[in-house]
Amino acid sequence: MCWLCASLCSRDSQFCGDICKLCATICNACADECSKHEAEQCKRCEEACRRCAEACQAMAA
């Protein structure tokens, strides 16, 4: 989803804002799931997804 979002936004797609909102939603859902686990890779994934969600929300605004 992140790749698609970046690709469409780099092309100045008219759907960039909508895709960014969806990407943020998906990234937050992934981060929420990863936060349930103690494994180090899950903690890193959670952090990355939260950063991505924040960036997507800023782009959608």
C-alpha positions, 0 to 999 in steps of 0.5 A: 500500500505504501508503494502504491501511495508513493507512486500515485503521489509522485505522479500528482494523481488526483487521488493522492489525498484519498490514497494517503488517507487509506494508507494511514488507516492501513498503517495504523491497523498494522501498527496496532497489531504489531503493538500486541507482540513483544518481538523486536521486529514487531516493535520496529514494524510498529514504529515504522508504520506509525511514522508512515501513518503520520506522513500520510496524514500530513500529505492528505491534509 
